[in-house]
C-alpha cells in the first residue's frame, strides 16, 4: 500500500526491511497478546513469526511466496 495515496499495487516490489516493519506493526496495531509492551524490533521474534531479515538483506526484495508465508503466520497469531 502506497503510504501517500493509500492505493494498492500488487506488482510493486517490497524490501525485506519494509516487510519486517510492516509485519511487526500489524501485530502491534491489531493487539496480538505476544506483541504487548515490546518494541517493534522484538515483536516478530516474541510472536514466533519468521523475520524476513533473517533470509534477506534489508534492501533486498522479498518474493511473494515468502511474504505470503509471513502473512499466514501473522493471521494465525491474530
N, C-alpha and C positions, 0 to 999 in steps of 0.2 A: 504494500500500500504506500503510495506516494504521500509523504508527510505534509506536503503543501496542498495538493489538490484532492487528497483523500480518494484517489482513484486506484483501482487495482490493475496491475499489469502482469498477466500470467507469464509473459516471456522475459520479464526483467530478471537480471542476474542478481543474486544475493550473496554477499560475502559471509564468511563464517563468523566474523566478529559481529556483524549486524544481526545475524540469525541468533547467535548466542544471547545477545542483549534482548532481542525480541522475545525469545522463549522465557527468559527469566522474568521479564516484565509481565507477560501473560500470567505466569504463576502467581506473581505478587498481586496484580490487579484483580484477578479472579478469586483471590483469597484462599489459595491452597494452604492447608494446615502445615505442610512441610516448609513453606516459604515465610512463615510469620517470624518477624523480628530479625531477619537476615538481610545482609547487603546483597545487591544484585549479583555480585561475583561469586557468591557462595550458594545461591538458590538452586542451581541445577544439580550440583553435587548432593545437596541435602535432600532433594526430591527424587534422586535416582534417575535423572534424565541425562542421557548422553550429551555432553557438551560438544558441539561441532569443532571447537578449538582444539580438541584432543586429536582430531584427524586432519585438520586443515590449518594453514596459517591464517591469521586474522584477515588478510586481504584476498585470500583465495576464494573463488566462487564455489558454492556448495551445489551438489547435484540435487535434483528434485527428489530422488529416492531417499537420500539422506535427510533432507528437510522433512519429508513426509514421515519418516521413522521417528524423528524427534517430535513432530506434532502429534503423532499417535501416542507417544509416551506421555505427553502433556495431557492429552484427553483422558488417559487412564487415571491421572492424578487428580483431575477435577471431577 
